[in-house]
């Protein structure tokens, strides 16, 4: 949710209050979703990018 009346600093502080475990869980779910919904071409591009870095 975006609150327009927040300053950038307040917004960052709000995000910092989220527990690390919850952030990691959210990232894992996001990753699973991206893998599930990506096309074969997109998956191939991601795989190639991982190899180069």
Buried (B, 14 or more C-beta within 10 A) or exposed (E): EEEEEEEEEEEEEEEEEEEEEEEEEEEEEEEEEEEEEEEEEEEEEEEEEEEEE
